[in-house]
Amino acid sequence: MQNKTFRLLLPITLASIAINLSLSIASNINGVTDEIGRPFFPELTEASESINHIDFYLPGNMIAISLTKKNDSWFLNQRDNYPADSRKVQNFLADLASANIYEQKTINHDLYTILGVEEISKKDAQGTLFMLNQPNQKSKKITQYSAIVGKESPLSVFSYVRKAGNSQAYLLDKKISIDSEPAAWLLKDLLDIRPEEIQSISLTHKDGEVIQASRQDKQDMQFYIKNIPTGKTQKDFAMAPISNAVAELQLEDVISKSDTNQ
């Protein structure tokens, strides 16, 4: 039994040793530690609110997400400028602004693949590049902040990163999460009407037929049909489930009208 347990644990142990050895190889070969504890993007500490555009690039320099800020609201370019989840965008910017350097890693570009921070122009790259635009109202110039977010640390709590155009890679003191699917950035809340708040319901069928129902009393959760079609009874209709359909109603995705056959 002990030999069997040892054989099972040995591959796991060896894999763990291999991962740790790779990360050790990709550690700071110069031994410089003066940046540890400092903000990764100190400029964003006070400037994150003035960021008005964000782009996310996938391997092969393929742009996946473009977010634009207008009048304090964010919009998703990939979905015909449909409203984006501003809280999600703000949380991303807040994570960047508060991220500190936990450890300096390699400056050797041959070791970038271990951390997933190789150039995003490569089709087999593993990271995601973000680019932030900060306009200057006086000079009319745009300041850009960009970096490649690579792999997560072994415990999935920290992220490896490297600023675009900079050879130094880092391990941050937090995980920077980036969703590459446009739908993940949409403002998904549509309606949130509790069943007890609904007094009446009107349903219009494709053929133009309209069915109306209402509650007879505020305490009564049952909806009663006003214009029951010939040959039908109240038992043929279940209006209560329909009244539940608009509670916490959210969309999955949106599509441009021009992309449909309608």
Sequence and secondary structure as in RCSB ss.txt:
>XXXX:A:sequence
MQNKTFRLLLPITLASIAINLSLSIASNINGVTDEIGRPFFPELTEASESINHIDFYLPGNMIAISLTKKNDSWF
LNQRDNYPADSRKVQNFLADLASANIYEQKTINHDLYTILGVEEISKKDAQGTLFMLNQPNQKSKKITQYSAIVG
KESPLSVFSYVRKAGNSQAYLLDKKISIDSEPAAWLLKDLLDIRPEEIQSISLTHKDGEVIQASRQDKQDMQFYI
KNIPTGKTQKDFAMAPISNAVAELQLEDVISKSDTNQ
>XXXX:A:secstr
 HHHHHHHHHHHHHHHHHHHHHHHHTB TT   TTTTSBSSTTHHHHGGG  EEEEEETTTEEEEEEEEETTEEE
EGGGTTEEB HHHHHHHHHHHHH BEEEEB   GGGHHHHT S TTSTT  SEEEEEEEE TTT  EEEEEEEEE
EE TTSSSEEEEETT   EEEESS      SGGGGB  EEE   GGG  EEEEE TTS EEEEE SSTT    EE
SS  TT  GGG  HHHHHHTTTTEE S    GGGS  
